[in-house]
Amino acid sequence: MAFRKLLFLAALFSSVHAFAADWPAKPLHFIVPYPPGGGTDVVARLVAAKVGDSLKQPVVVENRVGANGAIATDYVVKAPPDGYTVLFDAQSAAITPAISRVAYDPVKDLQPLAKLVTQAFVIAATPSLPAKNLRELVQVANARPQGLNAAAPGSATYLAGELFKLTTGAKMTFIPYKGGAPATLAIMSGETDIGFMDVPSVATQILAVRIKALAVTTPRRVKLLPAVPTSAEAGMPEFAVEGWLGSFLPAHAAPEIVERLNREVNAALGAPEVVAKVEQIGGEPVRESAAQFTRYFHDEVARWKDVVVRAKVKVE
């Protein structure tokens, strides 16, 4: 019996390696959980064009929108782990399972492939708010009986705000908005006091001095807003958080395919025209191994689950 099992495993191992050697033999599909034109979609299409040229196979970008990324992710985890179906997602890949009941386990059912882009969030305030930095922001929030109203135009920015509350003890009430545009208008008009925003949503208004930018949340300043200090420079070195985009395969993909696709994606991210376009949408390309991204992603899943528990966020 043991001998037969060894023969079976040897045959399976050989077939996997033979399959990987022939890969790719048909078009690839990049699955994006958001509508065309958004940051994740733009990056997926830039990478798809480069990877398709290199592999000499068509790469089809499919937008499977809904449930904060869960519909697309569920589709990918149920696909064969043959390297032909790739998920391109944002930070919601780690966040959605913490705030929603989903049918998959992000750690067990996804094979992280490549971290694509990091993006800063910006803590933006209505111009009349009497705070010039993050320390003063906390003081203003805690001096008001009801605290501050904060715009939250997405799960990632909302949880970044909750993490800020947990870190600083600032009194805030989060107001959901369906997208960055209405949240930006609310901050400009004073309908909300502040917002935890992605940089592209508010960069134009910040540069026009219609919105006050208190800090970006990453360790380095961002090219779109070079005059805006980092959280550390604005008096809050203990608070740092980044947005990110990443790519994933279904679990149990052959290591050779993971390594090959990781190389292809990283090569695409290094192309000057891709770098320029990513920087235009407020991002910074990243080129890491699949192993590095796996460690990072698993840490992100644990981090945001912890924030949800400590902040008592309702799971729906």
MOKAGI-V901110 format. One record per residue. SS is DSSP state (alpha for helix, beta for strand, coil for the rest). OMEGA is omega in whole degrees, 0 to 359 (none if undefined). D_LAST is the distance of its C-alpha to the last C-alpha in Angstrom with 1 decimal. Layout:
ss;omega;d_last
SS;OMEGA;D_LAST
SS;OMEGA;D_LAST
//
This chain:
ss;omega;d_last
coil;180;48.1
alpha;179;47.3
alpha;179;49.5
alpha;179;47.8
alpha;178;44.4
alpha;177;45.9
alpha;180;47.3
alpha;181;44.0
alpha;178;42.2
alpha;178;45.0
alpha;179;44.8
alpha;180;41.1
alpha;180;41.6
alpha;182;44.4
alpha;178;42.5
alpha;181;39.5
alpha;177;42.0
alpha;178;44.0
alpha;181;40.9
alpha;180;39.9
alpha;180;43.5
alpha;184;43.3
coil;1;40.0
coil;180;39.3
coil;181;41.0
coil;182;38.8
coil;174;36.4
beta;178;33.3
beta;175;29.9
beta;185;27.8
beta;182;24.2
beta;184;22.6
coil;188;18.9
coil;182;20.1
coil;176;22.8
coil;175;26.5
coil;178;28.0
coil;185;25.2
alpha;181;26.0
alpha;179;24.5
alpha;180;26.2
alpha;181;29.5
alpha;180;29.5
alpha;181;28.8
alpha;176;31.7
alpha;181;34.0
alpha;181;33.5
alpha;182;33.8
alpha;181;37.1
alpha;181;38.6
alpha;178;37.3
alpha;178;38.5
alpha;183;41.9
alpha;183;42.2
alpha;182;41.2
coil;174;43.1
coil;175;40.3
coil;173;38.2
beta;184;34.6
beta;176;32.3
beta;180;29.3
beta;177;26.6
beta;179;23.7
coil;194;20.7
coil;170;18.3
coil;174;14.6
alpha;176;10.9
alpha;177;11.9
alpha;186;14.4
alpha;181;12.7
alpha;180;15.2
alpha;182;18.1
alpha;179;17.3
alpha;177;16.9
alpha;183;20.2
alpha;183;21.9
alpha;178;21.1
coil;180;22.5
coil;175;25.6
coil;181;28.8
coil;188;29.3
coil;177;32.5
coil;182;32.0
coil;180;31.8
beta;186;28.0
beta;176;26.7
beta;171;23.3
beta;186;23.7
beta;176;20.5
beta;182;19.9
coil;179;18.2
alpha;176;14.8
alpha;177;16.0
alpha;187;15.6
alpha;186;12.6
alpha;179;10.1
alpha;179;10.1
alpha;185;9.6
alpha;182;6.4
coil;175;4.9
coil;182;6.3
coil;186;9.6
coil;183;13.0
coil;175;15.1
coil;186;16.0
alpha;180;17.0
alpha;184;19.9
alpha;191;21.3
alpha;179;20.8
beta;172;21.9
beta;177;25.4
beta;185;25.4
beta;182;28.4
beta;168;29.2
beta;189;27.9
beta;191;28.9
beta;166;28.6
beta;181;27.7
beta;175;26.9
beta;161;27.1
beta;177;24.9
beta;175;27.0
beta;187;26.7
beta;183;28.2
beta;172;29.5
coil;189;31.1
coil;184;34.9
coil;182;35.8
coil;184;33.6
coil;177;36.2
coil;182;34.9
coil;179;36.6
coil;186;34.6
alpha;176;31.5
alpha;178;33.4
alpha;177;34.4
alpha;179;30.9
alpha;179;29.7
alpha;179;32.8
alpha;181;32.2
alpha;185;28.6
alpha;176;29.6
alpha;181;32.7
coil;183;30.8
coil;181;29.6
coil;182;26.3
coil;181;26.1
beta;169;25.3
beta;183;22.9
beta;177;21.4
beta;180;20.3
beta;185;17.2
coil;178;17.5
coil;185;15.0
alpha;183;12.7
alpha;180;15.8
alpha;177;17.8
alpha;181;15.2
alpha;172;14.9
alpha;176;18.7
alpha;178;19.0
alpha;177;17.1
alpha;176;19.4
alpha;177;22.3
alpha;180;21.5
alpha;183;21.3
alpha;190;24.5
alpha;186;26.5
coil;180;25.4
coil;178;25.4
coil;181;24.1
beta;171;21.7
beta;184;19.2
beta;180;17.1
beta;182;17.2
beta;174;15.2
coil;180;17.6
coil;177;17.5
coil;183;19.8
alpha;184;22.5
alpha;179;25.2
alpha;177;23.9
alpha;178;22.8
alpha;178;26.4
alpha;180;28.0
alpha;179;26.2
alpha;180;27.5
alpha;185;30.9
alpha;184;31.3
coil;176;30.1
coil;170;27.2
coil;184;25.3
coil;183;27.2
beta;174;25.7
beta;170;23.3
beta;195;22.0
beta;168;23.1
beta;189;24.1
alpha;183;27.8
alpha;182;28.7
alpha;188;26.8
alpha;186;29.1
alpha;182;32.1
alpha;182;34.4
alpha;176;33.8
alpha;180;34.3
alpha;178;37.5
coil;179;38.6
coil;174;38.0
coil;176;35.7
coil;178;33.0
beta;177;33.6
beta;181;32.3
beta;181;32.1
beta;164;31.2
beta;192;29.8
coil;182;27.5
coil;181;29.4
coil;180;32.6
coil;174;34.7
coil;182;35.2
beta;186;34.3
coil;180;36.9
coil;183;35.5
beta;188;35.7
coil;182;38.5
coil;183;39.2
coil;183;35.8
coil;172;35.8
beta;178;33.3
coil;180;31.3
coil;180;34.1
coil;181;36.8
coil;173;35.0
coil;184;35.2
coil;182;31.9
coil;181;32.7
coil;180;30.0
coil;176;27.2
coil;178;26.8
coil;179;24.1
beta;167;24.4
beta;180;22.6
beta;171;23.6
beta;180;23.9
beta;179;24.5
beta;187;25.4
beta;169;24.5
beta;169;26.1
beta;178;24.8
coil;175;25.5
coil;173;29.1
coil;180;30.8
coil;181;34.5
alpha;179;35.3
alpha;180;38.1
alpha;177;35.7
alpha;182;33.2
alpha;181;36.2
alpha;181;37.8
alpha;177;34.7
alpha;178;34.0
alpha;182;37.6
alpha;180;37.4
alpha;180;34.3
alpha;177;35.8
alpha;178;39.0
alpha;181;37.3
alpha;179;35.7
coil;180;39.2
coil;185;40.8
alpha;182;42.0
alpha;177;40.7
alpha;178;37.2
alpha;182;37.4
alpha;182;38.6
alpha;179;35.9
alpha;179;33.1
alpha;177;34.7
alpha;180;34.9
coil;172;31.1
coil;183;30.8
beta;176;30.3
beta;182;32.5
beta;179;33.0
coil;178;32.5
coil;183;34.6
coil;176;33.6
coil;176;33.9
alpha;179;31.1
alpha;178;31.5
alpha;180;31.0
alpha;178;27.9
alpha;178;26.6
alpha;180;27.1
alpha;183;25.6
alpha;179;22.4
alpha;175;21.9
alpha;179;22.5
alpha;178;19.9
alpha;180;17.2
alpha;182;18.3
alpha;185;18.7
alpha;172;15.3
alpha;178;13.7
alpha;178;16.3
alpha;180;15.6
alpha;180;11.9
alpha;184;13.2
alpha;180;16.2
coil;180;14.7
coil;177;12.3
coil;181;9.4
coil;177;6.3
coil;185;3.8
coil;none;0.0
//
